[in-house]
Amino acid sequence: SLIVNAMSSSSSLLISRSSILWSLWTFLAVSVVIGTANETMTKPKIKLEETHIKNVVVVIAMEAEASPFIEHLNLEASEDFFPPQTPFKAFSGPHNGCHVTVVTNGKDHAHGTGVDNVGTVPAALLTFLTLQTVPEADLLVNAGTCGGFRAKGAEIGDVFLTTAVANHDRRIPIPGFASYGTGRLESQIEDLADVAASVHAKLGVCTTGNSLDKHDWDEKHMLENDASIKDMEAAAIAWSCSMSNNTPFMGVKVVTDIVDGFRPTDEEFLENLSHAAKSLQSSLPIIIDHVCASNNDSPKAEL
């Protein structure tokens, strides 16, 4: 009887383990399929030249970068745009046949530092809430500064428009999760090169991470992403756009530091921030004018 009971218990244990292993294998297999589907899934392309753009959202992380643009377009603060418990700020108004909404991450109160909220978490939440309030947005532009790769032809002050975005610090070495971690999203804008030509901008992939500097593992993944520029928000913002009616996304980035250079990132960033901000403020209004010009008979603006 004892032998029979032992054999029965052993058999039940083996069946239980087999069930667990089968469930795990099934989960991983499904994850791989989903990951592959996400990699190969394509979104419909649009031509800005042929699209009647009525509503444009501009996401800018730092208020110092946003203020000159807000003043240039004479936008007014929208006090009730976001839930009152959030730090985010919104400004809106008409411009060249479009309704333009500029949103910023606001200042950090959670940690009591008072600095600008930067990084993927505030950027994703800001964008999601914005597109819930403005679901009719025809285009979302993420404007700001970035690091540039000299190997890809980037120099201080260069303006880049993003052909794709990806993450370089979401390392998840589990079957099916690797591609999710990278989270690459291609640009939906078919005539992006025409927009770039209007401001003499360059084109390239933007890789996103939550640190201003980098280490060896970051460098490896940025190289795999074929990155021309590096920032702290673009991939998160594009992800929120993909969940909100696949709102077309365009990154407009100005280089403040050289990622594959020899100077400390923080030192070079602070030294060139003012110069990059001026470059952004000269190019961003022209891009908005170019996009909105499809609504009227005015010629496309150029530098």
C-alpha positions as CSV (number, residue, x, y, z in Angstrom):
1,S,0.0,0.0,0.0
2,L,2.8,2.4,0.9
3,I,4.6,1.5,-2.4
4,V,1.4,2.1,-4.4
5,N,0.8,5.5,-2.6
6,A,4.4,6.5,-3.3
7,M,4.1,5.6,-6.9
8,S,0.8,7.5,-7.2
9,S,2.3,10.6,-5.5
10,S,5.4,10.4,-7.8
11,S,3.2,10.1,-10.9
12,S,1.1,13.1,-9.8
13,L,4.2,15.1,-9.2
14,L,5.5,14.3,-12.7
15,I,2.2,15.2,-14.3
16,S,2.2,18.5,-12.4
17,R,5.7,19.3,-13.5
18,S,4.9,18.3,-17.0
19,S,1.8,20.6,-16.9
20,I,3.9,23.5,-15.7
21,L,6.6,22.9,-18.3
22,W,3.9,22.7,-21.0
23,S,2.3,25.9,-19.9
24,L,5.6,27.7,-19.8
25,W,6.6,26.4,-23.2
26,T,3.2,27.5,-24.6
27,F,3.6,31.0,-23.0
28,L,7.0,31.5,-24.5
29,A,5.9,30.2,-27.9
30,V,3.0,32.6,-28.0
31,S,5.3,35.4,-26.8
32,V,7.6,34.7,-29.7
33,V,4.8,34.8,-32.2
34,I,3.4,38.0,-30.7
35,G,6.9,39.6,-30.7
36,T,7.4,38.6,-34.4
37,A,4.0,39.9,-35.3
38,N,4.8,43.2,-33.6
39,E,8.1,43.4,-35.5
40,T,6.6,42.8,-38.9
41,M,3.3,44.8,-38.4
42,T,3.3,47.9,-40.5
43,K,1.2,51.0,-40.1
44,P,-0.4,52.9,-43.0
45,K,1.9,55.6,-44.4
46,I,0.7,59.2,-44.9
47,K,1.8,62.0,-47.1
48,L,1.7,65.3,-45.3
49,E,1.5,67.1,-48.7
50,E,-1.7,65.4,-49.4
51,T,-3.2,65.4,-45.9
52,H,-5.5,68.2,-44.6
53,I,-3.8,69.0,-41.3
54,K,-6.1,70.7,-38.9
55,N,-4.7,69.8,-35.5
56,V,-1.1,69.6,-34.6
57,V,0.3,68.7,-31.1
58,V,3.9,69.6,-30.2
59,V,5.4,67.8,-27.2
60,I,8.5,69.4,-25.7
61,A,10.0,68.1,-22.4
62,M,11.7,71.2,-21.1
63,E,9.9,74.5,-20.6
64,A,12.9,76.6,-21.5
65,E,12.9,74.9,-25.0
66,A,9.1,75.4,-25.3
67,S,8.7,79.0,-24.2
68,P,10.2,80.8,-27.3
69,F,8.0,78.7,-29.6
70,I,4.9,79.3,-27.5
71,E,5.6,83.1,-27.6
72,H,6.4,83.0,-31.4
73,L,2.9,81.5,-32.1
74,N,1.1,83.6,-29.5
75,L,-0.4,80.6,-27.8
76,E,-2.4,80.9,-24.6
77,A,-2.3,78.7,-21.5
78,S,-5.0,76.0,-21.3
79,E,-5.5,75.8,-17.6
80,D,-8.0,72.9,-17.5
81,F,-6.3,70.7,-20.2
82,F,-4.7,68.2,-17.8
83,P,-6.0,66.7,-14.5
84,P,-5.0,69.1,-11.7
85,Q,-2.8,66.6,-9.9
86,T,-0.4,66.3,-12.8
87,P,2.5,68.7,-13.4
88,F,2.0,69.0,-17.1
89,K,1.4,72.3,-19.0
90,A,-0.6,73.0,-22.2
91,F,-0.8,76.0,-24.5
92,S,-2.9,76.3,-27.6
93,G,-4.2,78.6,-30.4
94,P,-4.7,79.0,-34.1
95,H,-1.8,79.2,-36.5
96,N,-1.7,79.3,-40.3
97,G,-4.9,77.4,-40.7
98,C,-4.1,74.9,-38.0
99,H,-5.0,74.5,-34.3
100,V,-1.6,74.0,-32.5
101,T,-1.3,72.6,-29.0
102,V,2.0,72.7,-27.2
103,V,2.5,70.5,-24.1
104,T,5.4,70.2,-21.7
105,N,6.3,67.8,-18.9
106,G,6.3,70.5,-16.3
107,K,8.4,70.6,-13.1
108,D,9.2,67.8,-10.7
109,H,7.2,68.0,-7.4
110,A,7.2,64.3,-6.5
111,H,10.9,64.4,-5.5
112,G,10.9,68.1,-4.6
113,T,13.7,69.1,-7.0
114,G,11.7,71.6,-9.1
115,V,13.7,70.5,-12.2
116,D,12.0,69.7,-15.6
117,N,10.4,66.2,-15.7
118,V,12.4,64.3,-18.3
119,G,12.6,60.7,-19.4
120,T,10.2,58.1,-20.8
121,V,7.7,57.9,-17.9
122,P,6.5,61.5,-17.9
123,A,6.7,61.7,-21.7
124,A,4.5,58.6,-22.2
125,L,1.9,59.8,-19.7
126,L,1.9,63.4,-21.0
127,T,1.4,62.2,-24.6
128,F,-1.3,59.7,-23.7
129,L,-3.3,62.3,-21.7
130,T,-2.8,64.9,-24.5
131,L,-4.2,62.6,-27.2
132,Q,-7.1,61.6,-24.9
133,T,-8.0,65.3,-24.8
134,V,-7.2,66.0,-28.5
135,P,-8.2,62.7,-30.2
136,E,-8.6,64.5,-33.5
137,A,-4.9,65.4,-33.7
138,D,-3.6,64.9,-37.2
139,L,0.1,65.0,-36.3
140,L,2.2,64.9,-33.2
141,V,5.6,66.5,-33.2
142,N,8.2,65.8,-30.5
143,A,10.7,68.7,-30.5
144,G,13.8,68.9,-28.3
145,T,17.5,68.4,-28.0
146,C,19.5,65.2,-28.5
147,G,22.9,63.6,-28.6
148,G,24.3,62.9,-32.1
149,F,26.6,60.3,-33.6
150,R,29.5,61.7,-35.5
151,A,29.8,58.3,-37.3
152,K,26.4,59.1,-38.8
153,G,27.3,62.7,-39.8
154,A,25.9,64.5,-36.8
155,E,27.4,67.8,-35.7
156,I,26.5,70.3,-32.9
157,G,23.5,72.3,-33.9
158,D,22.3,69.9,-36.6
159,V,18.5,69.4,-36.9
160,F,17.3,65.8,-37.4
161,L,13.9,64.4,-38.3
162,T,13.3,60.9,-37.0
163,T,12.8,58.0,-39.5
164,A,12.3,55.6,-36.7
165,V,12.6,55.3,-32.9
166,A,13.8,52.5,-30.6
167,N,14.9,51.9,-27.0
168,H,18.5,51.1,-26.1
169,D,18.2,50.5,-22.3
170,R,15.2,48.0,-22.1
171,R,17.3,44.8,-22.1
172,I,14.9,41.8,-21.6
173,P,16.8,38.6,-22.7
174,I,13.7,36.4,-22.6
175,P,12.4,34.7,-25.8
176,G,9.8,37.0,-27.4
177,F,10.6,40.0,-25.2
178,A,13.7,41.2,-26.9
179,S,11.9,42.9,-29.7
180,Y,9.4,44.3,-27.3
181,G,12.2,45.8,-25.2
182,T,13.7,47.5,-28.3
183,G,10.2,48.7,-29.2
184,R,11.2,50.0,-32.6
185,L,8.5,52.0,-34.4
186,E,9.0,53.3,-38.0
187,S,7.9,56.7,-39.2
188,Q,4.5,56.8,-40.8
189,I,5.3,59.9,-42.8
190,E,6.1,59.0,-46.4
191,D,7.3,62.5,-47.5
192,L,9.5,63.1,-44.5
193,A,12.4,63.9,-46.7
194,D,10.5,66.8,-48.2
195,V,9.9,68.2,-44.7
196,A,13.6,67.8,-43.9
197,A,14.5,69.7,-47.0
198,S,12.4,72.6,-46.0
199,V,14.6,73.2,-42.9
200,H,17.9,71.7,-44.3
201,A,17.5,68.9,-41.7
202,K,19.1,65.5,-41.7
203,L,17.2,62.2,-41.3
204,G,18.0,59.3,-38.9
205,V,16.9,56.8,-36.3
206,C,16.5,58.1,-32.7
207,T,17.4,55.8,-29.9
208,T,15.9,56.5,-26.5
209,G,17.1,55.8,-22.9
210,N,16.5,57.2,-19.4
211,S,20.1,58.3,-18.9
212,L,21.9,61.4,-20.2
213,D,25.2,59.5,-20.5
214,K,25.8,55.9,-21.7
215,H,27.8,52.8,-20.9
216,D,29.1,49.9,-23.0
217,W,25.8,47.9,-23.1
218,D,23.9,51.1,-24.2
219,E,26.5,51.6,-26.9
220,K,26.0,48.1,-28.2
221,H,22.3,48.5,-28.4
222,M,22.4,52.0,-29.9
223,L,24.7,50.5,-32.7
224,E,22.2,47.7,-33.2
225,N,19.4,50.3,-33.5
226,D,21.4,52.0,-36.3
227,A,21.0,55.3,-34.4
228,S,22.0,58.7,-35.7
229,I,20.7,60.5,-32.6
230,K,20.0,59.7,-28.9
231,D,17.4,61.2,-26.6
232,M,15.3,60.5,-23.5
233,E,11.7,60.6,-24.7
234,A,11.0,60.0,-28.4
235,A,10.4,56.2,-28.3
236,A,8.0,56.6,-25.3
237,I,6.1,59.4,-27.1
238,A,5.8,57.4,-30.3
239,W,4.5,54.4,-28.3
240,S,1.7,56.5,-26.8
241,C,0.9,57.8,-30.3
242,S,0.6,54.2,-31.5
243,M,-2.1,53.5,-28.9
244,S,-4.0,56.7,-29.7
245,N,-5.5,56.1,-33.2
246,N,-2.0,55.6,-34.5
247,T,-1.5,59.3,-34.5
248,P,1.4,60.1,-36.9
249,F,4.6,61.0,-35.1
250,M,7.5,63.2,-36.1
251,G,10.6,63.8,-34.0
252,V,12.4,67.1,-34.5
253,K,15.7,67.0,-32.6
254,V,18.7,69.3,-32.4
255,V,22.1,68.0,-31.5
256,T,23.7,69.3,-28.2
257,D,26.5,66.7,-27.7
258,I,28.4,64.1,-29.7
259,V,27.6,60.6,-28.3
260,D,30.7,59.0,-29.9
261,G,32.9,61.9,-29.1
262,F,35.5,62.3,-26.3
263,R,34.0,65.0,-24.1
264,P,31.8,64.3,-21.0
265,T,28.2,64.3,-22.1
266,D,26.9,66.6,-19.3
267,E,29.7,69.2,-20.0
268,E,29.1,69.3,-23.7
269,F,25.3,69.3,-23.3
270,L,25.3,72.3,-21.0
271,E,27.7,74.2,-23.1
272,N,25.7,73.8,-26.3
273,L,22.1,73.9,-24.9
274,S,21.6,77.5,-25.7
275,H,22.9,77.2,-29.3
276,A,20.8,74.1,-29.9
277,A,17.7,75.9,-28.5
278,K,18.2,78.7,-31.0
279,S,18.5,76.2,-33.8
280,L,15.3,74.5,-32.7
281,Q,13.4,77.8,-32.5
282,S,14.5,78.8,-36.0
283,S,13.5,75.4,-37.5
284,L,10.4,74.3,-35.6
285,P,8.1,77.2,-36.7
286,I,9.1,76.6,-40.3
287,I,8.2,72.9,-40.0
288,I,4.8,73.8,-38.5
289,D,4.2,76.3,-41.3
290,H,5.2,73.6,-43.9
291,V,2.8,71.1,-42.4
292,C,-0.1,73.6,-42.0
293,A,0.4,75.2,-45.5
294,S,-1.7,72.3,-47.0
295,N,-4.7,74.0,-45.5
296,N,-4.4,77.1,-47.6
297,D,-2.7,78.5,-50.7
298,S,0.3,79.9,-49.0
299,P,3.7,78.6,-50.3
300,K,5.7,76.2,-48.2
301,A,8.2,78.0,-45.9
302,E,11.9,77.4,-46.2
303,L,15.0,78.6,-44.3
